[in-house]
Amino acid sequence: MHELSIASNLMDIVKQAVDGQNVSRVTTLRIVIGELSTVVPDCLAFAFEIMSKGTVAEGAHLDFEKKPLIGKCGDCGREFRIQDFVFHCPDCDSPRVEILSGKEFMLKSIECE
């Protein structure tokens, strides 16, 4: 379960972000997660709940912004949403597809009180 190590890393980031700030508690973490990411949001939320016990982030909500899997054909140049993980251009059927989005995983913002 790599979500536990990700939750630990998120806690490290939160601690660094609020260190020296006048923060009573962290309310929300906004996280961008791509469709191709191997992170399971529910598992990450559960792991974060465990990791944040007794900290300023205890009870914080994880708000996931999902990014669709978007590709660009290397032959005809069309950009398209990749459906069912079929990495072929819907126009020319080329397998030369560059992934433009959908692999992301990042902490976008931290909301505090």
Helices and strands as residue ranges (DSSP letters): H 3-18, E 26-34, H 41-51, E 61-67, E 70-73, E 79-81, E 97-101, E 105-112
